[in-house]
Amino acid sequence: MRLSTSSKSGCAMRMTPRREYAVREGTTVLTKDEDFPAQRLREPYGPTVIWLRVGNCSRAALVCWLTPLLASIEALGEAGESVIEVR
């Protein structure tokens, strides 16, 4: 699974360079922003969006939280889920 990340708050997926890149390259968008999954759910196609529902934390804490969940997230992506919400 290839990831395209965004940390820009409030950035809508519609016609943005990040969204276009993710669609063109077949990557997955990893984001904490609500706009990306909301946009993806309204569209019939687009990149898979992994929506991280976690508060502000250090990169190390994020890695510790996310690492044990990666296999499940990848399985959902391979099963065709368009938006994967991770809590």
C-alpha positions in Angstrom: 0.0 0.0 0.0 1.5 3.4 -1.1 0.7 6.4 1.1 0.2 10.1 0.2 0.1 12.1 3.3 -1.3 15.5 4.1 -1.0 17.6 7.2 -2.7 20.8 5.8 -5.8 21.4 7.9 -9.0 22.2 6.0 -7.7 21.1 2.6 -10.5 19.7 0.5 -9.7 16.8 -1.8 -11.6 18.1 -4.8 -9.2 18.9 -7.6 -6.2 19.5 -5.3 -2.7 18.5 -6.4 -2.6 16.0 -3.5 -5.9 14.3 -4.6 -4.9 14.3 -8.3 -1.5 12.8 -7.4 -3.2 10.1 -5.2 -5.6 9.2 -8.0 -3.0 9.2 -10.7 -0.4 7.2 -8.8 -2.8 4.9 -7.0 -1.7 5.9 -3.6 -3.6 6.0 -0.3 -4.2 9.2 1.6 -3.3 9.2 5.3 -4.9 12.2 7.1 -6.2 13.6 10.3 -8.4 16.1 8.4 -12.1 15.4 8.2 -12.4 17.0 4.7 -10.6 14.2 2.9 -12.9 11.3 4.0 -16.0 13.5 3.6 -15.1 14.3 0.0 -14.2 10.7 -0.8 -17.5 9.4 0.5 -19.3 11.7 -1.9 -17.4 10.5 -5.0 -17.7 7.2 -6.8 -14.0 6.9 -7.3 -10.8 8.2 -5.8 -8.0 7.2 -3.5 -8.5 5.1 -0.4 -8.4 7.5 2.6 -7.1 6.4 6.0 -8.6 8.8 8.5 -6.6 8.9 11.8 -8.9 10.0 14.6 -6.3 10.8 17.2 -5.6 14.1 19.0 -2.4 16.0 18.8 0.6 13.8 19.7 4.2 13.4 18.9 5.3 11.4 15.9 6.7 8.7 18.2 3.4 8.4 20.0 1.6 8.2 16.6 3.9 5.5 15.4 3.4 3.5 18.6 -0.4 3.8 18.3 -0.6 3.1 14.6 1.9 0.3 14.1 -0.2 -2.5 15.7 -3.1 -1.5 13.5 -1.4 -1.6 10.2 -2.2 -5.2 9.2 -5.9 -4.5 9.8 -5.8 -1.2 7.9 -4.1 -2.8 5.0 -6.7 -5.7 4.9 -9.5 -3.2 4.8 -7.8 -1.3 2.0 -7.3 -4.4 0.0 -11.0 -5.4 0.6 -11.9 -2.2 -1.2 -12.9 0.1 1.6 -12.8 3.7 0.3 -12.5 5.4 3.8 -10.9 3.6 6.7 -11.5 5.4 10.0 -8.9 4.5 12.7 -9.7 5.3 16.3 
